[in-house]
Amino acid sequence: MGEHVLICGTNWLGDTIMSMPAVSLFRRRNPGLRITVLVRSPLAALWRMHASVDDVMEVEQGLGGTLRAAKGIRAADFSRAFVFPNSFRSTLIPSLAGVNERVGVRGQLRTWMLTSILEPPVSDSDREHQAWEYVHILGMDDYDGAIAAPTLETGESLIESCRQKIEWNKGDTWVAVIPGAARGPSKMWPADCFAKVAADTISSHAARIMVLGTPDEAVLCRKVASEIGDSAINLAGATSLSEVVALSGMCRAVVTNDSGGMHVATAGGARVVAVFGLTDPAKTGPLGSGHKVLSAAGVDQSRDIPRDSVKARECLRSIVPDRVSVEVRKILEEER
């Protein structure tokens, strides 16, 4: 049996998807390795759809979850652990488990638990995107290619169950809107703007609209679906993450914020039209080709912004629905 390595996965939905291209590259370069990902339970389903991973271990919240994960890792006898999140807990677990080599970036009062300490990658205009950070942690700085689009595998049974959920008919033009963002109002284009784009798309292409979101976003999604009318089906809180991947892939376009939903849609194979305010698409934009990003004009963008700010809301509101509708129509015409 080949060497068994552990990847301590990220804790956020979008970060998880952005880390997957690096893991795919690592697999191609190391075909004989056995790769296991350790990840929070809500994100485990995504990694189980990722072809480059051999196994997924789940870590639960709290001290008990930390200790149980460490015990399981110790029993699995990993030779190396690559720690993706810049967090104390993510490093503590493989340290408690006694993994001989623990690789991660310096910081967060956890450096003493690392055996291979990396400095943050040097800023490079060709490697601005967050996805390159995981390439760096996995020791592949010599890679001179492009970051590939993330891909997740959806089986036929999952696709068929999703078709039944939306009463799918061959020839339908499906467009999804994902109005939520876990980061909060600073990343959320107004609900009425999503509804206006959906209405425009129904008018121009007789599209059917699905509204996607988490249970926490149910009220927001219900508001958007209500404003759209009978041509919309609200699936917020009624789908698993795996189903969101499959449903996104059934759509000819997906309209999103800068959010985890945006990245999930790209991994499902959808083309997205993404609305960015103060956040920087060069760093966290959708991976792959065929996507369109619309940003506010004349603002300084950053990866780190407050959860809510007046400036962020104003920037998002300045992106009028007509701009987004035009880009959705372009995608639909190209797909046709």
N, C-alpha and C positions, 0 to 999 in steps of 0.2 A: 504494500500500500504506500502511496506517495505521501509527501509531507502534508500535514493538516494545519491550515492557517485559519485564524479568526479575524473577521472584520467587524468591529464594533460600529454599527450603523448609526446614521444621524437620527435626530429626534423629531424632525419636522417633515411634513409631507413633501413639500417642494424640494428640500435639501436631499431627501431620499432619492427622488427621481434624478436630480442633478448629479448624484454620486454614481449612478448606475453605469454611465459610459466608461468611467475609470475602471470599474470592476470588470466590465466586458473586455477592456483592453488587457487588464491584468490576467484574465483567464486565457486570452489568446497567446499571451507571452509565456504563460506557465501552464501548459495543458495537463501536466502530471499532478498538479496540486489538487488537494481536496479543500474546497472553500466553504466555510460556514459563516453566516452573518448572524450577529447578535443584535436584536432590535426590539423596541417596544412592541407589545402585543398588537396595538391597533395598526401597525405598519407591516406586520409579518406577511399578510396576504400578498402585498406587492412584491416582496422578495421571492415568494414562492412562485410567482409568475415570471421570474427573471432566469433565463436559461443558463447564465454563467455561474449560478450558485448551486452548490450540492446540497446544502442543508440550511435550515433556519432555526435558530434558538430564540425563544422569546424571554424578555425580561419584564417583570411586573414592577409596579411602582413600590416605593418604600424600602425600608431596610431589609425586610423579609425577602422582597424580590431581588435585591442586590445579592444577598447571601445565597439564595437558591441558584441564581445565575452563576455565581462564582463556583459553587459546588459542581454544577453541571459541566462547566468549562474545565475544571480540574480533572474530572472523570474522563473527558474527551481527549486529553493529552495533546493540546495544541503546542506547536513549536514557536509560533509567532502570532502576535495580535497587532493589527493596524487599527488605531483609534481615530475615527473620522470626526466626531464632535469635539469641540474645544471645551470640554466640561470635566469637572472633577469626577463625577460618578462613573462616566464612561471609561475613565482610566482606572478607577478603583477596582472595578470588577475583574479585569484580567490580572491586575496586580494581586488581589486576594486569591485568585485562582492559581497563582504561581506560574503563569506563562513566562517562559524564559526570556523572550524578546518582545518588548512592547514599544511600538513605534507611534509617535504622535508629535504634534506641533507644540512648542513651548507655550506655557501660559496657564491661567486659571488655577494657580496654586497646586498644580498636579505634576509639575515637571519632575519632581523627585520619584514619581512612580513610573517614569518612562526610562527604558534602557537605551533607546535610540531617539534622541531629541532633535527634532527638525525646527529650523527657523521658518517663519512664514515665507512663502515664495516671494521673490522679488517682483515688484510691479512691472508688468510688461503689457503694452497695448494689445499685443497679439494673444495674450493669455489672461485677459481681465476676468473672464467669466468664472464664476464660482466652481464650475465643474473641473477646472484645472487644479484646484486645491486638493482634490482627491487623487488626481494623477500624481501630484507631488508626494502625498503621504504614502502612496503605494510604490514609491521609488522609481518612477518612470519619467523623470525630468528630461531624459534623452529623447522622448517621443516627439517627433516633429510633424506629425500629421494633424488632422482636424479632429475636434471633438465630435463623435458620432451622435446621432439621435438616440435617445433611450428607447428601448423596445421591451414590451411585455407580451407574453404569450396568453392568448385567450382561446380556450378550447371550444369546440363546436357546441358542447352542451351548455356552456355559459352563454354563448352567443344566442343560442336558440331560446333559452329562458328569458334573456333580455328582449328578444323580439316579441315574445308573448306578453311581456310586461308593458310594452308600448304599443301593442297591436300593430306591429310592423308589416307593411305591405311593400312588395317590390315596386320600385319606381317612385316611392315617397322621397321627398327632399327634406331630410332632417337637419336642423340646426339647433345646437345647444347653447344656452346661456348659463354662465356660472357666476352669479353676482356677489358671492361671499368672498371673504379673505380672512384667514385666521389672525393675521397681523392687526386687523381692526380697520377703523374708518379711514386711516391715512392711505390705505390701498384700495378703497372701495369706490368705484365709479357709482354715481347715484342710481338708485333702483329704477327711476323713471326713464333714465337713459337706456338701460338695458331693454326695458319694455318698448321704447320707441324703435330701437334697432330691430327688435323681433317683429314689431308691426310692419315696419318697412319691408322686411324680408318675406313676410307672409304676402304682402301686396305685390312684390316684384316677382316672386318665384313660387307662390302658393306653398310655402314651406310649412312644415310641422315643427313645432318648437318644444324642446324638452328643457325644463329648468332643473339644474342639478345643484345639490348642496348637502351639507351635513345636517344632522338633527338640530344642532345649535343655530343653524341658519334657516330653519323652517319658516319662521315668521317673515323674514326677508324674502325668501323664495315664493312664499304664498302671495305676498304683495305684488311681486313681479309677474307671477302667473296670472293673477287677477286682472292686472292692468293690460296684459296681452289679450286675454279672452279665451274663447273656446278652442282656439288652435294650439293652445299650450297645455302640456301635461307637466304637473309639478311632481318631481321625484325626490325632492329634498327629504333626507332622513329615511327614505324608503328603499335605498339601495346600499349594497356593500361597496367597499372600495373596488373590488374586482369587477363588480357590475358597472361602476362608473367608468372604468377603463374600457370595458366592452361597449358600453353605450356611446362613449365619446368616439370610438372607432366607427360607429355606424353613422356618424354625422359628417356632412360635407363641410361644415365649418363650426367652430366653437368660439363664442365671444366670452372673454374672461377679463378679470383684473390680473395684476401681478400677484399670483396666488399659487398655492399648492394645486388647486384645481387646474390651473393653466398647464402645469407640468404633467399632471396625470393625463390630461387630454392629449398632449404631444406623445406620451408613451403609449397611448392607445392607438396612435396613428392618425389623429385628427390634425387638421390645419387650423391654427388658432388666429384670431384677431384679438390682441391683448392691449389693454388700456393701462398705461403707466403714468403716474403723476410725478412724485418726487423721487421715486426709486429708479435705479439705473438699469436699463435693459442690457447694457453691455456686460453687466455683472450677473444678472439673474433672469435674463430674458429666455424665451422658449428655445430649446435646443432643436436642431434639425433645420430643414429647409421648408419653404412654402408658407411660412408664418408672416404675419404683419403686426408690427408694434406701433402704436400711436402714443406719442408723448406730448406733454404740455410744452409750449414754446418758451424759450428764454429763461429756463430755470436751472439752477444747479442741482444735479441729481446725485443721490448717494444710496448706498446699500442699507445704511442704518438711519432710520427715521423714527420719530415718536409714533406711538400707536394711533394718536389722534392729534391733528393740528389744523388750524384754520388755513394755513398756507397749502397744506396737502389737499384739503377739500377743494380749495379754490382752483388749484392746478387741475384736479380731476374734472371739475365742473366745466373748465375751459375747453375740454375736448368734447365737441358737440356731437350728438348722435349721427348727424348726416355724414360726418367723416368716417365713422365706423361702418355705417351702412354701405357706403361706397366700397370699402374694402371687402366686406362680406359678399357683396354682389360680384366683385371681381373673382373671388375664389369660387363662387358657385358657377360662374360662367366658364372658368378654366376647368373645373371638375366635370362640367357637362360635356 
